[in-house]
Amino acid sequence: MQNENQRLDAEYFLKLGAQHMESSRFQAAELAFIQALEQYEQIADSEGMLMSLHNLGIAYLCLGEFDDAIMSYERALPLLERIGKTPAFSAQLLRNLGFAYYSKRDFQTALGALHSALHLFLQLGDQRGEAEVTFLTGISCHHLNFPDEAIVFFQKAIQIAQSLGDQDLEADFRETVDALSQ
């Protein structure tokens, strides 16, 4: 009975955190996801812990707390491997981890997570995910002073955006490339 009550509490906090995220109350979401995580840890619910850590990482990204986001995603990785979540979930988590490292300007480490995410997005046929990760890979290469590789990734990302018919995404990519070129 105790475990069931804790599970219900954890689910409540997870849903509450999601509601806070939807209304851009990221600090409130952070607190709710921490409470959910604590409840799931007490009952050793690995899937609940994984979901809490993933959502907590997103909240930290939104708050600009990149070290905390990285810590959440790094804690989630072993759970992800043990549980065997869907490739789509894994791709999102790895993309977010790569973005967190990118945001900290740790471009080399970002490339590792982005490469893993890209592999999964390609497997899934998720072209938008592929385009986003390809573009972030290009930016990371640019900052690591690999201009030839960066250009290849930029061109590929723009090509994917065009094939999707996503003019906004294509414009965002082109605008960023222009800014980096100056």
C-alpha positions in Angstrom: 0.0 0.0 0.0 2.9 2.4 0.9 4.5 1.8 -2.5 1.2 2.4 -4.3 0.7 5.7 -2.5 4.2 6.8 -3.3 3.7 5.8 -7.0 0.5 7.9 -7.1 2.4 10.8 -5.5 5.2 10.5 -8.0 2.8 10.4 -10.9 1.0 13.5 -9.6 4.3 15.4 -9.4 5.3 14.2 -12.8 2.0 15.5 -14.3 2.3 18.7 -12.3 5.8 19.3 -13.6 4.5 18.8 -17.2 1.7 21.3 -16.5 4.3 23.8 -15.2 6.5 23.3 -18.3 3.5 23.9 -20.6 2.9 27.3 -18.9 6.7 28.1 -18.9 7.0 28.0 -15.1 10.3 26.2 -15.3 11.4 26.6 -11.7 8.1 25.2 -10.5 8.5 22.3 -13.0 12.0 21.7 -11.7 10.7 21.3 -8.1 7.9 19.0 -9.2 10.2 16.8 -11.2 12.6 16.6 -8.3 9.7 15.5 -6.0 8.6 12.9 -8.6 12.2 11.6 -8.8 12.5 11.3 -5.1 9.3 9.3 -4.9 10.3 7.0 -7.7 13.7 6.4 -6.2 12.1 5.4 -2.9 10.1 2.7 -4.6 12.9 1.8 -7.0 10.8 2.5 -10.1 13.4 2.7 -12.8 11.0 3.9 -15.6 9.6 6.6 -13.4 13.1 7.7 -12.4 14.0 7.8 -16.1 11.0 9.9 -17.0 11.6 12.3 -14.1 15.3 12.7 -15.0 14.5 13.3 -18.6 11.9 16.0 -17.8 14.1 17.5 -15.1 16.9 17.8 -17.7 14.5 19.7 -20.0 13.5 22.0 -17.2 17.2 22.7 -16.5 17.8 23.4 -20.1 15.0 25.9 -20.1 16.4 27.6 -17.0 19.9 27.7 -18.6 21.3 25.4 -15.9 23.4 23.3 -18.2 25.5 21.5 -15.6 22.4 20.3 -13.9 20.8 19.2 -17.2 23.9 17.2 -18.0 23.9 15.6 -14.6 20.2 14.6 -15.1 20.8 13.2 -18.6 24.0 11.4 -17.5 22.1 9.8 -14.6 19.3 8.8 -17.0 21.6 7.0 -19.5 22.2 3.8 -17.4 18.5 3.6 -16.8 17.8 4.1 -20.5 20.1 1.2 -21.3 18.6 -1.1 -18.6 15.0 -0.4 -19.4 15.4 -0.3 -23.2 13.1 2.6 -24.0 12.0 3.2 -27.5 14.6 4.6 -30.0 12.6 7.8 -30.3 12.9 8.5 -26.5 16.6 7.6 -26.6 17.2 9.9 -29.6 15.5 12.8 -27.8 17.4 12.2 -24.6 20.8 12.0 -26.4 19.9 15.1 -28.5 19.1 17.0 -25.3 22.3 15.8 -23.7 24.3 17.0 -26.8 22.5 20.3 -26.7 23.4 20.8 -23.0 27.1 20.1 -23.7 26.9 22.4 -26.7 25.4 25.1 -24.6 28.3 24.8 -22.1 30.6 25.1 -25.1 31.9 21.6 -24.6 31.7 20.9 -28.3 33.8 17.7 -28.4 31.6 16.0 -25.8 28.5 17.3 -27.5 29.6 15.6 -30.8 29.6 12.2 -29.1 26.0 12.6 -27.8 24.8 14.2 -31.1 26.4 11.4 -33.1 24.5 8.8 -31.1 21.3 10.8 -31.4 21.8 11.2 -35.2 22.2 7.4 -35.6 18.8 6.9 -33.9 17.0 9.6 -35.8 18.3 8.1 -39.1 17.0 4.7 -38.0 13.6 6.1 -37.1 13.3 8.1 -40.4 12.7 11.2 -38.2 13.9 13.9 -40.7 13.3 16.8 -38.4 15.3 15.3 -35.6 18.0 14.4 -38.1 18.1 18.0 -39.4 18.3 19.5 -35.9 21.1 17.2 -34.8 22.9 17.5 -38.1 22.9 21.3 -37.7 24.1 21.2 -34.1 26.8 18.9 -35.2 27.8 21.5 -37.9 27.9 24.3 -35.3 30.0 22.1 -33.0 32.4 21.4 -35.8 32.6 25.1 -36.6 33.5 25.9 -33.0 36.1 23.1 -33.0 37.7 24.7 -36.1 36.7 22.0 -38.5 35.2 24.3 -41.2 35.1 21.8 -44.0 33.1 19.3 -41.9 30.9 22.1 -40.6 29.9 23.1 -44.1 29.0 19.5 -45.0 26.7 19.3 -42.0 25.2 22.7 -42.6 24.4 21.8 -46.2 22.9 18.5 -45.2 20.7 20.1 -42.6 19.5 22.8 -45.0 18.8 20.1 -47.6 16.7 18.1 -45.1 14.8 21.2 -44.1 14.0 21.9 -47.8 12.9 18.3 -48.3 10.5 18.7 -45.3 9.2 21.9 -46.8 10.0 23.7 -43.5 10.8 27.2 -44.6 11.1 28.5 -41.1 13.6 25.8 -40.1 15.6 26.4 -43.3 15.6 30.1 -42.7 16.8 29.6 -39.1 19.6 27.4 -40.4 20.7 29.9 -43.0 20.5 32.8 -40.6 22.8 31.0 -38.1 25.2 30.0 -40.8 25.4 33.6 -42.0 26.0 34.8 -38.5 28.8 32.2 -38.0 30.4 33.3 -41.3 30.9 36.9 -40.1 
